[in-house]
Amino acid sequence: MNGPIDWIASIGTVLAASLIAFDLGRRATAWGFVLFCVVAVLWIYIGLTSDAIPLALMNGVLLLINAWGVWQYWFHPKNRAEQS
């Protein structure tokens, strides 16, 4: 580990958490969930190629959770009605 993909995934994870934690509005939170999904895919790749299967499995679960967050913030019908 410690290659450029690891750094991108690490920084992306911090940025995604910041977007959600700072509560800058629905759009920023939605982008935080999208970024979490992207970095989860990177962490899965890192875990699989580094023989760190627990890291890959954990991020597989986190990918599903954050994909649910994307659905809730961007695509769920009740939230689309509020934005209109």
N, C-alpha and C positions, 0 to 999 in steps of 0.2 A: 504494500500500500504506500501511500504518500506520493502518488503521482498527481498530475494536473486534474484528472477526473475526481480524485478524492477531494482536492481543494475546492473545485467547483461545487461538488455535492455538499461539502461542509458549509461554505459561504451561502449557498442557496438555501440550505436548511435554516440557517440563522436569519436570513432575510425573510423567508416564509413565516417563521415564527414571529418575527417582528411585525410583519404586516397584520397578522391576526391579533397579536397582543396589544399593539398600540391603538386598536379599535378606531381606525381612520375612516370608517364607513363601510357599507356593504360591498362596494366595488373593490376596495383594497383587501377586504377579508376574502372575497371570492378569488382575487388574484393570488392571495397567500395560499389558498387551497390548491390552486392550479400549480403554483411553484412547488408546493409540497409533493404533488403527484410527480412532477418532473424529476425532482431530486430523489424521490423514492425509487424511481426506475434506475437512476444512476447508482444508488446504494445497492440495489438488487444486482446490477451488473458487477459492481465492485465485490460484493459478497460472493457471487458465483465464481468470479475469476480469481479470487484470493483464497478460495477454500474456506470462506467464513460463512457457512450455511446459516447459522443463527441470525447473522446480520441480514442476509438475503430474505429469510423467512419473516423476520420482524418487519422489514420494509415492504414485503408483499402484503402483510396485514395493514400496515399504515397506508399503503397505496389504496386499498379498498376503502378504508375509513375516509381518507382525504378525497377520493372520488365521490363518496357520498356527500361530503361537504361541498364539492363543486356542484353536484346535482341540487342540493338544498339552496345554495346561494344564487345559482344562475338559471336553473331549468325547472325547478319545482313550480307547478301552476299557481300556488298561493303567493309566491314571491313575484312571479311575473305579473300578476294582477296588481300588486302594490306599486310596481315600477311604472305602470301605464298612467 
